[in-house]
Every structure is written in C-alpha cells, then in structure tokens.
Amino acid sequence: MSIGQFAYAMNSNRFMACAPLNKQTFALAGVPFDGAVTNRPGARFGPQEVRRASLMFCDGIHPVFDVSPIDHLGDAGDMRLPNASGLAEVRSQIQSQALALMTAHHCVFIGGDHSVTLPLLRAARQGVSEPLALVHFDAHCDTWTQHFDEPSGHGTWTYEAIQEGLVSAEHTVQIGLRSSGDRAARQYVQDQGGLIYAARQLRGLDGDGLSGVIDNVLARIGQRPCYLTLDIDVLDPAFAPGTGTPEPGGLSTSQVLTVLEGLIPLNMVAMDCCEVAPAYDHAELTSNAAATLIWTYLSGQASKSIHPVAASGGRLRG
C-alpha cells in the first residue's frame, strides 16, 4: 500500500476502508440504537468508533487464517432508524433492513444496545428452515422475562428468541456470564437444554486450555445454521471499559479471540457485536477490541472459501 492509499484509508468512514456495499459476499452495517438500555446510554455511537478502529486492518492479513476479507466486504453504512419512536417500531425497521441485507450477503452488524439482536434474529430466521443455533458471548444472561419493569429490552431478548422459536434452546451456548440475577434467569438456557460457560468456569484457561470448551460447542451445534452475538461486556472492564453495564471478573481479549477462532467451522449465517459505548472508553481499548473481534470473524469466514483447510479448526497447530 502506498502512502497515498494509506492516507485515504485512514480518512475512510467504512470498516477496514472497504468499498461501499455492492455485490460482495460480506456486508457490514451499523445499528445505531440505544433506546433500551437500563444503565449508561451511548452505544448508538459504537458503529462509527468501531469502524474508525478497524482502519489499521485495511492492509492486514489475518495471522491465523492467512487472508484479508477486504476484497469480499462491503460497508452498507448505518441503518436509518426512528430513534424517537417506540422499541417495537425501531425493531420493525431493523428487521426489515436486515432482511434485505441478509438475503444477498453474509452480514455483520455493529450495535447499538443488545435489544437490536432480537429483530436481527427474526430476520435471520426467515432464511432458514429450522430454529437457529446461537452462540452468545455476554456478561449478562439476557433471559429476564422483564427488565426493570420493561417487558422487552436489552436484557430480555434471549428469552424472547427462545420463546418465539427463533433459536433452538438445545443449540444455544452462552459464554462469559457473571452478573447478578435470580437463578431462574441465570440458568434459563441450561434449564431449557442449552449450554452455559460462566466466566468463573473459564478462569485461568486460555490457548489450548480452551480446546475442550471449543470442541464441546462444535459438537453440540454441528452444522445447524448458527447466529453469533457478541456483547463487548463479555470482556473484563480492564479490556473493554467503554460499555453501558460493565461487570468485573470477565474474560480477556485473548480468551474471546481463542474461542472465536475455534468456532469458525460452525455454519454461521450472521454476527453482531453490541454495546460499545465510546463515551466511557479509555485509550480506545473497547473499540479496538470490537474491531479486532469482527475482523477475526470476517477473516475466518473468508478463509472457509479461500483456504478451507486453514479454517478447519481455527487454532494454530504444530
């Protein structure tokens, strides 16, 4: 890349300075909505900050997957949402716009608070013949039947997705949970036949120490169409302070990367990354982590068509 090309990339407002969306395999779109938060607002500004952080990858080849997704990626910009309307209307707009994108592309969405995942799942479910598998990275279970007296929001969407038949409870995996809450909510997915790896269970595990976790998830989900949602607060606040509801005792960036790399063989249909709130960030730690996780997901997906053997496990092997 020339100095001029690099300067152009650093002034881009698209993820990795990729081209605008046209007929590329992968599409990225922002979902700038945070009207359902229960603590600190600001995640509506996450998409643009994550894009800015991604610009350092514009000429990067992923060290595990040995590809760059940039030639296969288009940025659709941010969804146009009626933020002054009620949650139901916003979700209807998200679902409609997401469905149009998902019909033609493998999509990555940047939130926004985690309430946006429910309409994204509704759109994704329309394209498959059975309830989706779900991989859910989060500090919070998001399975409350109501949240601070609100019937629906960023803490209820997992419960709603299971109740609506959007996802299969048996094929739902939650990783990194650690927040307070009553047992019925905290263990809901497990009680419905799913799998939970709480943050406490993962303490001290990284690299090869996480291989058992990865293998269990791969075996449980198999090749069922799978949606991946990543709340940035799955990371400990030391790694991601810029989020609305930080919870100490979380995962490290390297732990999440290890698991994410290992799960690339799953039959992913879409991904979202939510709850990046730049106003509370420090030294851009959170937006850089989010951009790296999205880049890793896109690189892994791209490698499945470019270097299928390299994508067979996602982990470096001797």
Residue pairs with C-beta under 8 A, 6 or more apart in sequence:
1 9
1 58
1 59
6 58
6 59
8 17
9 17
9 55
9 58
9 59
10 17
10 55
12 55
12 58
13 48
13 51
13 52
14 20
14 51
14 75
14 77
15 28
15 50
15 51
15 54
15 73
15 75
15 291
15 294
16 54
16 55
16 57
16 58
16 69
16 70
16 73
16 295
17 55
17 58
17 70
18 24
18 28
18 58
18 70
18 73
18 74
18 75
19 73
19 74
19 75
20 74
20 75
20 76
20 77
21 27
21 28
21 74
21 75
21 76
21 77
21 101
21 105
22 74
23 74
23 104
24 72
24 73
24 74
24 105
25 72
25 73
25 105
25 106
25 302
25 305
26 69
26 72
26 73
26 74
26 105
26 106
26 107
26 108
26 298
26 301
26 302
27 73
27 74
27 75
27 76
27 101
27 104
27 105
27 106
27 107
27 108
28 73
28 74
28 75
28 76
28 107
28 108
28 109
28 110
28 294
29 75
29 76
29 77
29 78
29 79
29 97
29 98
29 101
29 107
29 108
29 109
29 110
30 46
30 47
30 48
30 51
30 77
30 78
30 79
30 109
30 110
30 112
31 47
31 78
31 79
31 81
31 94
31 109
31 110
31 111
31 112
31 116
31 120
31 272
32 44
32 45
32 46
32 47
32 48
32 78
32 79
32 81
32 83
32 112
33 43
33 44
33 81
33 83
33 90
33 94
33 111
33 112
33 113
33 115
33 116
34 41
34 42
34 43
34 44
34 111
34 112
34 113
34 244
34 277
35 83
35 87
35 90
35 113
35 115
36 87
36 113
36 115
36 150
36 152
36 153
36 154
37 43
37 113
37 153
37 154
37 244
37 245
38 147
38 148
38 150
38 153
38 154
38 155
38 245
39 244
39 245
40 243
40 244
40 245
40 277
40 279
40 280
41 244
41 277
42 244
42 277
42 278
42 279
42 280
43 111
43 112
43 113
43 243
43 244
43 274
43 275
43 276
43 277
44 83
44 112
45 277
45 278
45 279
46 110
46 111
46 112
46 274
46 275
46 276
46 277
46 278
46 287
46 290
47 78
47 110
47 111
47 112
48 78
49 276
49 278
49 281
49 284
49 287
50 110
50 273
50 276
50 287
50 290
50 291
50 294
51 75
51 110
51 291
52 287
53 284
53 287
53 288
53 290
53 291
54 291
54 294
54 295
57 68
57 70
57 291
57 295
58 70
59 68
60 68
60 295
61 67
61 68
62 68
62 295
62 296
62 299
62 300
62 303
64 261
64 296
64 299
64 300
64 310
64 314
64 315
64 316
65 264
65 299
65 300
65 302
65 303
65 307
65 310
65 311
65 314
66 303
66 307
66 310
67 299
67 302
67 303
67 306
67 307
68 299
68 302
69 295
69 298
69 299
69 301
69 302
72 302
73 298
74 105
76 101
79 93
79 94
79 97
79 98
80 93
80 97
81 90
81 93
81 94
82 89
82 90
82 93
83 90
87 115
87 152
87 153
91 115
91 116
91 118
91 119
91 122
92 119
94 116
94 119
94 120
94 123
95 119
95 120
95 122
95 123
96 123
98 107
98 109
98 119
98 120
98 123
98 124
99 123
99 126
99 127
101 107
102 123
102 124
102 127
102 269
102 270
103 127
106 268
106 269
106 270
106 301
107 270
107 271
108 270
108 271
108 272
108 273
108 294
108 297
108 298
109 116
109 120
109 270
109 271
109 272
109 273
110 272
110 273
110 274
110 276
110 290
110 294
111 117
111 272
111 273
111 274
111 275
111 276
112 274
112 275
113 154
113 244
113 274
113 275
114 138
114 142
114 154
114 155
114 157
114 229
114 231
114 274
114 275
115 152
115 153
115 154
115 157
116 272
116 274
117 157
117 161
117 229
117 272
117 274
118 152
118 157
118 160
118 161
118 166
120 227
120 270
120 272
121 132
121 134
121 157
121 161
121 166
121 167
121 227
122 164
122 166
124 132
124 166
124 225
124 227
124 269
124 270
125 131
125 132
125 165
125 166
125 167
127 269
128 225
128 269
130 168
130 224
130 225
131 165
131 166
131 167
131 168
131 171
132 166
132 167
132 168
132 171
132 224
132 225
132 226
132 227
132 269
133 167
133 168
133 171
133 172
133 173
133 221
133 224
133 225
133 226
133 227
133 266
134 158
134 161
134 167
134 168
134 171
134 172
134 173
134 226
134 227
134 228
134 229
135 173
135 175
135 217
135 221
135 226
135 227
135 228
135 229
135 263
135 266
136 142
136 158
136 172
136 173
136 174
136 175
136 229
136 231
137 175
137 176
137 228
137 229
137 230
137 231
137 234
137 256
137 259
138 174
138 175
138 176
138 177
138 229
138 230
138 231
138 233
138 234
139 176
139 177
139 178
139 179
139 199
139 231
139 233
139 234
139 245
139 246
139 247
139 250
140 155
140 177
140 179
140 181
140 231
140 233
140 245
140 247
141 158
141 174
141 177
141 179
141 181
141 185
141 186
141 188
141 189
142 154
142 155
142 156
142 157
142 158
142 159
142 231
143 156
143 158
143 159
143 162
143 185
143 186
143 188
143 189
144 155
144 156
144 159
144 181
144 185
145 156
145 159
145 185
146 156
147 153
147 154
147 155
147 156
148 155
150 156
152 160
154 275
158 172
158 174
158 188
158 189
159 185
159 188
161 167
162 169
162 172
162 189
162 192
167 227
168 224
169 189
169 192
169 193
169 194
170 192
170 193
170 194
170 220
171 194
171 220
171 221
171 224
171 226
172 189
172 192
172 194
172 195
173 194
173 195
173 196
173 197
173 217
173 220
173 221
174 189
174 194
174 195
174 196
174 197
175 196
175 197
175 202
175 213
175 234
175 251
175 259
176 197
176 198
176 199
176 202
176 234
176 250
176 251
176 256
177 186
177 196
177 197
177 198
177 199
178 198
178 199
178 200
178 247
178 249
178 250
179 245
179 247
184 191
187 196
189 195
189 196
190 196
195 216
195 217
195 220
197 213
199 249
199 250
199 251
200 249
202 210
202 213
202 251
202 255
205 213
205 255
206 252
206 254
206 255
206 258
207 258
210 255
210 258
210 259
210 262
211 262
211 315
213 259
214 258
214 259
214 262
214 263
214 314
214 315
217 259
217 263
217 266
218 262
218 263
218 265
218 266
221 266
223 266
223 267
224 267
225 267
225 269
226 266
226 267
226 268
226 269
227 268
227 269
227 270
227 271
228 263
228 266
228 268
228 270
228 271
228 272
228 297
229 271
229 272
229 273
229 274
230 256
230 260
230 271
230 272
230 273
230 274
230 293
231 243
231 274
231 275
232 240
232 242
232 243
232 273
232 274
232 275
232 276
232 286
232 289
232 290
233 240
233 243
233 244
233 245
233 246
233 247
233 250
233 275
234 250
234 251
234 256
235 250
235 251
235 252
235 253
235 256
235 286
235 289
236 248
236 249
236 250
236 251
236 252
237 243
237 246
237 247
237 248
237 250
239 250
239 251
239 252
239 253
239 285
239 286
239 289
240 246
240 253
240 276
240 285
240 286
240 289
240 290
241 280
241 281
241 282
241 285
241 286
242 276
242 277
242 278
242 279
242 280
242 281
242 282
242 285
242 286
242 287
243 275
243 276
243 277
243 280
243 286
244 275
244 277
244 280
245 275
246 280
253 289
253 292
256 293
257 292
257 293
257 296
258 315
260 293
260 296
260 297
260 300
260 314
261 296
261 300
261 314
261 315
262 313
262 314
262 315
263 314
264 297
264 300
264 301
264 303
264 304
264 311
264 314
265 304
265 311
265 312
265 313
265 314
268 297
268 301
271 294
271 297
273 290
273 293
273 294
276 286
276 287
276 290
277 286
278 286
278 287
280 286
281 287
300 311
300 314
303 310
303 311
304 311
